[in-house]
Structures are given as C-alpha cells and as structure tokens.
Amino acid sequence: MKLQLDETDLQIIDLLSKNGKMGNKEVSNSIGLSITPTFERIRRLERKGVIKRYVAVIDKSKIGKGLKVFCQVSLKSHSSEIIEGFENAIIHLSEVSACYHIAGDFDYSLYIEVADMDEYQIFLKKSLANIPNIANVQTAFVMNTLKD
C-alpha cells in the first residue's frame, strides 16, 4: 500500500537519503519546520517503513574491493525448491553485495564486489559453481561508474 506523503515528507526523505547522519535540528532548519514536528515526521517515516535503515556508503576500492561485477544467473528449473536453494546459498556469499530476482532472459542479477579478476575467478570456481542447479552464468565487468 502506497503511503501518502506530502512535500515536507519528500524533503525529509531527500535530505536523509543524501546524508543519513543529518540531525533533527539540521533537517528542521533545512525544511523550515520546528524540531519536534520534524522528529515526529522522521519517526513516522521509520515506523511506516519508508526509511528502512541508516547505512554508511563505503568506497569499496579503499578496502580492496575495486572490481565491480554484474553477474546474470539462470537456473535449470523454476521449482520452489530450486529457487529457495539458490536464494539461501547466495545470501551467504560475502562477495555478493546485491541480488535481484528478475524477469527476462536470466533469473537473477548479482552485483559482486571483489579485489580483482583473480578473486572473481576464485569466487566463480569455489562459490558460485558449488550452488546446485545453475544452468548459465553471464558476467559483465564495470569499467567506470557514472552515478552511484
């Protein structure tokens, strides 16, 4: 169900999506509302699940994860047992930063962050290849990030 949001809610969402560490006072000053109503609006957005969590965005290249990879995966079959098995296996792989169940030529799109090509090859051989019922894997390497 879509939540009714007014312009003030949208301003709060925009500010916090750019800087999750922004305090209530800063947000209230930016939107022209006093601190208490601003705090109440933020809490409501959190309770309703609009704001799911606050995270730090890490520059992965600075921690040795400079290679970004999109990996498309097709399964041999679409039974609930095979889908659940794949999903349960993939969520435990630390190299996989995001996994999307998609429609189209492939069943899943994985976003993988590793140090380099050698580490990706090890990931393919030791991790992905050990998940049962994968029919096809197609890989694309990120050359440059224009918008993150």
Sequence and secondary structure as in RCSB ss.txt:
>XXXX:A:sequence
MKLQLDETDLQIIDLLSKNGKMGNKEVSNSIGLSITPTFERIRRLERKGVIKRYVAVIDKSKIGKGLKVFCQVSL
KSHSSEIIEGFENAIIHLSEVSACYHIAGDFDYSLYIEVADMDEYQIFLKKSLANIPNIANVQTAFVMNTLKD
>XXXX:A:secstr
      HHHHHHHHHHHH TT  HHHHHHHHT  HHHHHHHHHHHHHTTSS        GGGGT  EEEEEEEEE
S   HHHHHHHHHHHTT TTEEEEEE  SS SEEEEEEESSHHHHHHHHHHTGGGSTTEEEEEEEE    S  
